[in-house]
Amino acid sequence: MAPRLKKPVRANWSNAVLVCAKCTKKVDGGFGEGRRRSLAKSLRKHLGLGKGRKSPVGIVEVKCLGICPKGAVTVVNTAQPDAWLIVEPGTALDEVAEALGLALP
């Protein structure tokens, strides 16, 4: 008997943002208050988003996106897969959100 699909799980996401975890680790934080947080956590907090599938936008750290810029983090909005961003630590989160096409609440 072949494996079957399980029941689907709903999410409230309108889109998903992928943040490279390898880049994040290399820059050792660099975002948010005191530049101590990762870009994913800082962006979630800045936009007032929760974590998980009940959030309106998913901001997810993924293993490696394969770009590996020096001193920056690679980010992709899945609604705009043709435009990848390279974000340097200390970049204003408003600017990052606007470039990703995410509306501020």
DSSP file (Angstrom, degrees, kcal/mol; ACC not computed):
  #  RESIDUE AA STRUCTURE BP1 BP2  ACC     N-H-->O    O-->H-N    N-H-->O    O-->H-N    TCO  KAPPA ALPHA  PHI   PSI    X-CA   Y-CA   Z-CA
    1    1 A M              0   0    0      0, 0.0     3,-0.1     0, 0.0     0, 0.0   0.000 360.0 360.0 360.0 129.4    0.0    0.0    0.0
    2    2 A A        -     0   0    0      1,-0.1     2,-0.0     0, 0.0     0, 0.0  -0.460 360.0 -97.5 -77.2 147.4    1.4    3.4   -1.0
    3    3 A P        -     0   0    0      0, 0.0     2,-0.3     0, 0.0    -1,-0.1  -0.343  41.7-145.0 -62.4 146.1    1.7    6.2    1.5
    4    4 A R        -     0   0    0     -3,-0.1     2,-0.2     1,-0.0     0, 0.0  -0.748  19.1 -97.8-111.6 159.7   -1.2    8.7    1.4
    5    5 A L        -     0   0    0     -2,-0.3     2,-0.1     1,-0.1    -1,-0.0  -0.503  38.6-130.3 -71.8 143.3   -1.3   12.4    1.9
    6    6 A K        -     0   0    0     -2,-0.2    -1,-0.1     1,-0.2     3,-0.1  -0.368  42.4 -69.1 -84.4 172.0   -2.4   13.5    5.3
    7    7 A K        -     0   0    0     -2,-0.1    -1,-0.2     1,-0.1     0, 0.0  -0.392  61.1-107.6 -61.0 134.7   -5.1   16.1    6.0
    8    8 A P        -     0   0    0      0, 0.0     2,-0.5     0, 0.0    -1,-0.1  -0.272  25.3-137.1 -66.2 153.3   -3.9   19.6    4.9
    9    9 A V        -     0   0    0     -3,-0.1     2,-0.1     2,-0.0    -3,-0.0  -0.950  17.9-131.1-112.8 128.1   -3.1   22.2    7.6
   10   10 A R        -     0   0    0     -2,-0.5     2,-0.3     2,-0.0    43,-0.1  -0.454  21.3-171.4 -78.3 149.0   -4.3   25.8    7.1
   11   11 A A        -     0   0    0     -2,-0.1    43,-0.2     2,-0.1    42,-0.1  -0.978  25.4-140.8-135.2 150.8   -2.1   28.8    7.4
   12   12 A N        +     0   0    0     41,-3.0    42,-0.1    -2,-0.3     2,-0.1   0.296  58.1 132.5 -91.1   8.9   -3.0   32.5    7.5
   13   13 A W        -     0   0    0     40,-0.3    44,-0.3     1,-0.2     3,-0.1  -0.378  40.3-170.8 -67.7 133.8    0.0   33.5    5.4
   14   14 A S  S    S-     0   0    0     42,-2.8     2,-0.3     1,-0.4    43,-0.2   0.717  79.3 -18.4 -88.8 -27.7   -0.5   35.8    2.5
   15   15 A N        -     0   0    0     41,-0.5    43,-2.2     2,-0.0     2,-0.4  -0.953  67.7-119.7-161.4 176.2    3.2   35.1    1.5
   16   16 A A  E     -a   58   0A   0     -2,-0.3    62,-3.2    41,-0.2     2,-0.5  -0.970  10.2-151.7-129.4 143.2    6.4   33.9    3.0
   17   17 A V  E     -aB  59  77A   0     41,-3.5    43,-3.0    -2,-0.4     2,-0.5  -0.964  12.9-151.6-114.0 126.1    9.8   35.5    3.4
   18   18 A L  E     -aB  60  76A   0     58,-3.4    58,-2.4    -2,-0.5     2,-0.5  -0.866  10.4-169.9-101.6 127.3   12.8   33.2    3.4
   19   19 A V  E     -aB  61  75A   0     41,-2.9    43,-2.5    -2,-0.5     2,-0.4  -0.969  27.5-118.3-118.4 127.9   15.9   34.4    5.4
   20   20 A C  E  >  -a   62   0A   0     54,-2.3     4,-1.9    -2,-0.5    43,-0.2  -0.502  19.5-163.1 -69.4 118.6   19.2   32.5    5.0
   21   21 A A  H  > S+     0   0    0     41,-3.4     4,-2.3    -2,-0.4    42,-0.2   0.825  88.5  56.4 -72.1 -32.3   20.2   31.1    8.4
   22   22 A K  H  > S+     0   0    0     41,-1.5     4,-1.9    40,-0.5    -1,-0.2   0.924 109.7  44.7 -66.3 -43.9   23.8   30.6    7.4
   23   23 A C  H  > S+     0   0    0      2,-0.2     4,-2.0     1,-0.2     5,-0.2   0.914 111.8  54.2 -62.6 -42.7   24.2   34.3    6.4
   24   24 A T  H  X>S+     0   0    0     -4,-1.9     5,-1.0     1,-0.2     4,-0.8   0.905 108.6  48.2 -58.7 -43.6   22.4   35.2    9.7
   25   25 A K  H  <5S+     0   0    0     -4,-2.3     3,-0.4     1,-0.2    -1,-0.2   0.879 109.3  53.7 -65.7 -38.0   24.9   33.2   11.7
   26   26 A K  H  <5S+     0   0    0     -4,-1.9    -1,-0.2     1,-0.2    -2,-0.2   0.864 110.2  45.2 -67.2 -36.0   27.9   34.7    9.9
   27   27 A V  H  <5S-     0   0    0     -4,-2.0    -1,-0.2    -5,-0.1    -2,-0.2   0.567 102.0-138.7 -85.6  -6.7   26.8   38.3   10.6
   28   28 A D  T  <5 -     0   0    0     -4,-0.8     2,-0.5    -3,-0.4    -3,-0.2   0.941  60.7 -49.1  53.0  61.0   26.1   37.4   14.3
   29   29 A G      < +     0   0    0     -5,-1.0     7,-0.2     1,-0.1    10,-0.2  -0.730  67.0 167.5  87.0-124.5   22.9   39.4   14.7
   30   30 A G        +     0   0    0      5,-1.5    60,-1.5    -2,-0.5     2,-0.3   0.432  49.2  86.4  94.7  -0.9   23.2   42.9   13.5
   31   31 A F  B   > +D   37   0B   0      6,-1.8     6,-2.1    58,-0.2     5,-0.5  -0.848  69.2  19.0-130.3 165.1   19.6   43.9   13.4
   32   32 A G  T > 5S-     0   0    0     -2,-0.3     3,-2.0     3,-0.2     2,-0.2  -0.203 107.2  -4.6  75.9-167.3   17.0   45.3   15.9
   33   33 A E  G > 5S-     0   0    0      1,-0.3     3,-1.0     2,-0.1     4,-0.2  -0.403 141.1  -1.4 -62.9 126.6   17.7   47.1   19.1
   34   34 A G  G 3 5S-     0   0    0      1,-0.2    -1,-0.3    -2,-0.2    -4,-0.1   0.577 112.1 -93.1  70.2   8.2   21.3   47.1   19.9
   35   35 A R  G < 5S+     0   0    0     -3,-2.0    -5,-1.5    -5,-0.1    -1,-0.2   0.886  97.3 119.7  51.7  45.1   22.0   45.1   16.7
   36   36 A R    < < +     0   0    0     -3,-1.0     2,-0.2    -5,-0.5    -4,-0.2   0.553  49.3  80.8-112.7 -12.8   21.8   41.9   18.7
   37   37 A R  B    S-D   31   0B   0     -6,-2.1    -6,-1.8    -4,-0.2     2,-0.1  -0.547  80.0-106.0 -97.9 160.4   18.9   40.1   16.9
   38   38 A S     >  -     0   0    0     -2,-0.2     4,-2.3    -8,-0.1     5,-0.2  -0.361  33.6-112.0 -73.2 162.6   18.7   38.1   13.7
   39   39 A L  H  > S+     0   0    0    -10,-0.2     4,-2.7     2,-0.2     5,-0.2   0.903 115.7  53.4 -64.1 -41.5   17.0   39.7   10.7
   40   40 A A  H  > S+     0   0    0      2,-0.2     4,-2.2     1,-0.2    -1,-0.2   0.942 113.1  41.8 -60.7 -49.1   14.1   37.3   10.9
   41   41 A K  H  > S+     0   0    0      1,-0.2     4,-2.3     2,-0.2    -1,-0.2   0.909 116.0  49.7 -65.2 -42.1   13.3   38.0   14.5
   42   42 A S  H  X S+     0   0    0     -4,-2.3     4,-2.7     1,-0.2    -2,-0.2   0.908 111.8  47.7 -64.0 -42.5   13.8   41.7   14.1
   43   43 A L  H  X S+     0   0    0     -4,-2.7     4,-2.2     2,-0.2     6,-0.2   0.902 111.0  51.4 -66.8 -41.9   11.5   41.9   11.1
   44   44 A R  H  X>S+     0   0    0     -4,-2.2     5,-2.7    -5,-0.2     4,-0.6   0.937 114.8  42.8 -57.8 -47.6    8.8   39.9   12.8
   45   45 A K  H ><5S+     0   0    0     -4,-2.3     3,-0.8     3,-0.2    -2,-0.2   0.913 112.7  52.7 -67.4 -42.7    8.9   42.2   15.8
   46   46 A H  H 3<5S+     0   0    0     -4,-2.7    -1,-0.2     1,-0.3    -2,-0.2   0.872 114.4  42.0 -61.1 -39.4    9.1   45.4   13.7
   47   47 A L  H 3<5S-     0   0    0     -4,-2.2    -1,-0.3    -5,-0.2    -2,-0.2   0.485 112.0-118.9 -88.0  -3.4    6.0   44.4   11.7
   48   48 A G  T <<5 +     0   0    0     -3,-0.8     2,-0.3    -4,-0.6    -3,-0.2   0.821  60.9 152.3  71.0  31.0    4.1   43.1   14.7
   49   49 A L      < -     0   0    0     -5,-2.7    -1,-0.2    -6,-0.2     2,-0.1  -0.655  38.2-134.5 -94.4 149.5    3.9   39.6   13.3
   50   50 A G        -     0   0    0     -2,-0.3     2,-0.4     2,-0.1     7,-0.1  -0.263  26.9-102.8 -86.0-176.9    3.6   36.5   15.4
   51   51 A K  S    S+     0   0    0     -2,-0.1     3,-0.3     7,-0.1     2,-0.2  -0.904  76.9  23.7-110.3 138.5    5.5   33.3   14.8
   52   52 A G  S >  S-     0   0    0     -2,-0.4     3,-1.2     1,-0.2     7,-0.1  -0.558 106.6 -41.6 108.0-171.0    4.0   30.3   13.1
   53   53 A R  T 3  S+     0   0    0      1,-0.2   -41,-3.0    -2,-0.2   -40,-0.3   0.596 123.4  65.1 -76.1 -11.6    1.2   29.5   10.8
   54   54 A K  T 3  S+     0   0    0     -3,-0.3    -1,-0.2   -43,-0.2    -2,-0.1   0.545  80.2 100.3 -87.6  -6.8   -1.3   31.9   12.4
   55   55 A S  S <  S-     0   0    0     -3,-1.2   -43,-0.2     1,-0.1     3,-0.1  -0.453  81.0-125.3 -73.3 150.0    0.7   35.0   11.4
   56   56 A P  S    S+     0   0    0      0, 0.0   -42,-2.8     0, 0.0   -41,-0.5   0.777  98.1  28.9 -68.5 -24.8   -0.4   37.0    8.4
   57   57 A V  S    S-     0   0    0    -44,-0.3     2,-0.6   -43,-0.2   -41,-0.2  -1.000  80.3-134.5-135.2 135.1    3.1   36.6    6.8
   58   58 A G  E     -a   16   0A   0    -43,-2.2   -41,-3.5    -2,-0.4     2,-0.6  -0.794  16.1-172.5 -91.0 125.1    5.5   33.8    7.3
   59   59 A I  E     +a   17   0A   0     -2,-0.6     2,-0.4   -43,-0.2   -41,-0.2  -0.953  19.2 177.7-116.3 109.7    9.1   34.9    8.0
   60   60 A V  E     -a   18   0A   0    -43,-3.0   -41,-2.9    -2,-0.6     2,-0.5  -0.921  28.7-137.4-122.9 133.6   11.2   31.7    8.0
   61   61 A E  E     -a   19   0A   0     -2,-0.4     2,-0.3   -43,-0.2   -41,-0.2  -0.785  26.8-167.4 -86.2 129.1   14.9   31.0    8.4
   62   62 A V  E     -a   20   0A   0    -43,-2.5   -41,-3.4    -2,-0.5   -40,-0.5  -0.813  30.3-106.6-115.7 158.2   16.1   28.4    5.9
   63   63 A K  S    S-     0   0    0     -2,-0.3   -41,-1.5     1,-0.2     2,-0.3   0.930  87.1 -23.9 -51.0 -66.9   19.4   26.5    5.8
   64   64 A C        -     0   0    0    -43,-0.2    -1,-0.2   -44,-0.1   -44,-0.0  -0.968  39.2-162.6-154.1 133.5   21.2   28.2    2.9
   65   65 A L        -     0   0    0     -2,-0.3    -1,-0.1    -3,-0.2    -2,-0.1   0.476  46.9-121.2 -95.0  -4.5   20.1   30.1   -0.2
   66   66 A G  S    S+     0   0    0      1,-0.0    -2,-0.0     8,-0.0     0, 0.0   0.476  88.2  97.1  85.6   2.7   23.4   29.7   -1.9
   67   67 A I        -     0   0    0      2,-0.1    -1,-0.0     7,-0.0    19,-0.0   0.891  55.0-174.1 -89.0 -45.5   24.4   33.3   -2.5
   68   68 A C        -     0   0    0      1,-0.1     2,-0.1     4,-0.0     5,-0.1   0.919   7.0-168.4  52.6  60.6   26.6   33.7    0.6
   69   69 A P    >   -     0   0    0      0, 0.0     3,-0.9     0, 0.0     2,-0.4  -0.462  29.0-104.3 -73.6 150.6   27.4   37.5    0.5
   70   70 A K  T 3  S-     0   0    0      1,-0.2     3,-0.1    -2,-0.1   -47,-0.0  -0.629  97.8  -5.0 -76.0 126.9   30.2   38.8    2.8
   71   71 A G  T 3  S+     0   0    0     -2,-0.4     2,-0.3     1,-0.2    -1,-0.2   0.786 118.9  84.0  65.7  30.8   28.8   40.6    5.8
   72   72 A A  S <  S-     0   0    0     -3,-0.9     2,-0.4    16,-0.2    16,-0.2  -0.948  70.2-117.8-154.2 171.5   25.1   40.5    4.7
   73   73 A V  E     - C   0  87A   0     14,-2.7    14,-3.2    -2,-0.3     2,-0.4  -0.951  20.6-133.6-120.9 135.1   22.0   38.3    4.7
   74   74 A T  E     - C   0  86A   0     -2,-0.4   -54,-2.3    12,-0.2     2,-0.3  -0.733  28.0-177.9 -87.8 134.2   20.2   36.9    1.7
   75   75 A V  E     -BC  19  85A   0     10,-2.5    10,-3.1    -2,-0.4     2,-0.4  -0.991   9.9-170.0-135.9 140.3   16.4   37.3    1.8
   76   76 A V  E     -BC  18  84A   0    -58,-2.4   -58,-3.4    -2,-0.3     2,-0.6  -0.996  14.9-151.1-133.0 129.2   13.6   36.2   -0.6
   77   77 A N  E >   -B   17   0A   0      6,-0.5     3,-2.0     3,-0.4     6,-0.3  -0.894  16.2-147.0 -91.6 120.2    9.9   37.2   -0.6
   78   78 A T  T 3  S+     0   0    0    -62,-3.2    -1,-0.1    -2,-0.6   -61,-0.1   0.677  97.3  63.7 -66.6 -15.8    8.2   34.1   -2.2
   79   79 A A  T 3  S+     0   0    0    -63,-0.3    -1,-0.3     1,-0.3     3,-0.1   0.697 114.2  34.0 -75.9 -18.9    5.6   36.5   -3.8
   80   80 A Q  S X  S+     0   0    0     -3,-2.0     3,-1.9     3,-0.1    -3,-0.4  -0.566  72.2 164.1-130.9  67.3    8.5   38.0   -5.8
   81   81 A P  T 3  S+     0   0    0      0, 0.0     3,-0.1     0, 0.0    -1,-0.1   0.614  70.6  63.0 -67.7 -10.5   10.8   35.0   -6.4
   82   82 A D  T 3  S+     0   0    0      1,-0.2     2,-0.5    -5,-0.1    -4,-0.1   0.503  95.6  64.2 -89.5  -3.8   12.7   36.9   -9.2
   83   83 A A    <   -     0   0    0     -3,-1.9    -6,-0.5    -6,-0.3     2,-0.3  -0.829  64.1-178.5-126.3  93.3   14.0   39.6   -6.8
   84   84 A W  E     -C   76   0A   0     -2,-0.5     2,-0.4    -8,-0.1    -8,-0.2  -0.664  16.7-142.5 -88.1 145.5   16.4   38.4   -4.1
   85   85 A L  E     -C   75   0A   0    -10,-3.1   -10,-2.5    -2,-0.3     2,-0.6  -0.850   9.5-153.3-111.8 145.5   17.7   41.0   -1.6
   86   86 A I  E     -C   74   0A   0     -2,-0.4     2,-0.5   -12,-0.2   -12,-0.2  -0.975  21.8-166.2-112.8 114.2   21.1   41.3    0.1
   87   87 A V  E     -C   73   0A   0    -14,-3.2   -14,-2.7    -2,-0.6   -48,-0.1  -0.900   7.6-148.7-111.6 121.8   20.6   43.1    3.4
   88   88 A E    >   -     0   0    0     -2,-0.5     3,-1.7   -16,-0.2   -16,-0.2  -0.600  34.7 -93.0 -84.2 147.3   23.6   44.5    5.4
   89   89 A P  T 3  S+     0   0    0      0, 0.0   -58,-0.2     0, 0.0   -59,-0.1  -0.291 112.2  31.5 -56.6 141.4   23.4   44.6    9.2
   90   90 A G  T 3  S+     0   0    0    -60,-1.5   -59,-0.1     1,-0.3     2,-0.1   0.328  80.8 144.5  91.0  -7.3   22.1   47.9   10.5
   91   91 A T    <   -     0   0    0     -3,-1.7    -1,-0.3     1,-0.1     5,-0.1  -0.425  62.9 -98.6 -63.7 137.8   19.8   48.5    7.5
   92   92 A A     >  -     0   0    0      1,-0.1     4,-1.8    -3,-0.1     3,-0.3  -0.350  24.4-137.9 -60.3 133.1   16.6   50.2    8.6
   93   93 A L  H  > S+     0   0    0      1,-0.2     4,-2.7     2,-0.2     5,-0.2   0.794 103.3  59.7 -66.6 -28.6   13.8   47.6    9.0
   94   94 A D  H  > S+     0   0    0      2,-0.2     4,-2.3     1,-0.2    -1,-0.2   0.918 106.5  48.2 -61.1 -42.5   11.3   50.0    7.4
   95   95 A E  H  > S+     0   0    0     -3,-0.3     4,-2.3     2,-0.2    -2,-0.2   0.895 112.0  48.4 -65.1 -41.6   13.5   50.0    4.3
   96   96 A V  H  X S+     0   0    0     -4,-1.8     4,-1.8     2,-0.2    -2,-0.2   0.930 112.0  49.2 -64.1 -46.8   13.8   46.1    4.4
   97   97 A A  H  X>S+     0   0    0     -4,-2.7     5,-2.8     1,-0.2     4,-0.6   0.902 112.2  48.6 -60.7 -42.2   10.0   45.7    4.8
   98   98 A E  H ><5S+     0   0    0     -4,-2.3     3,-0.9     1,-0.2    -1,-0.2   0.915 110.1  50.6 -65.3 -43.0    9.4   48.1    1.9
   99   99 A A  H 3<5S+     0   0    0     -4,-2.3    -1,-0.2     1,-0.3    -2,-0.2   0.820 111.4  49.3 -64.7 -30.2   11.8   46.4   -0.4
  100  100 A L  H 3<5S-     0   0    0     -4,-1.8    -1,-0.3    -5,-0.2    -2,-0.2   0.557 115.0-117.6 -84.2  -8.8   10.1   43.0    0.4
  101  101 A G  T <<5 +     0   0    0     -3,-0.9     2,-0.5    -4,-0.6    -3,-0.2   0.777  63.3 148.1  77.9  26.0    6.7   44.5   -0.3
  102  102 A L      < -     0   0    0     -5,-2.8    -1,-0.3    -6,-0.2     2,-0.3  -0.837  43.4-132.3 -97.7 128.0    5.5   44.0    3.2
  103  103 A A        -     0   0    0     -2,-0.5    -5,-0.0    -3,-0.1    -1,-0.0  -0.575  16.1-126.2 -79.7 138.4    3.0   46.5    4.5
  104  104 A L              0   0    0     -2,-0.3   -57,-0.1     1,-0.1   -56,-0.1  -0.635 360.0 360.0 -79.6 140.9    3.5   48.0    8.0
  105  105 A P              0   0    0      0, 0.0    -1,-0.1     0, 0.0   -58,-0.1   0.504 360.0 360.0 -68.8 360.0    0.5   47.7   10.3
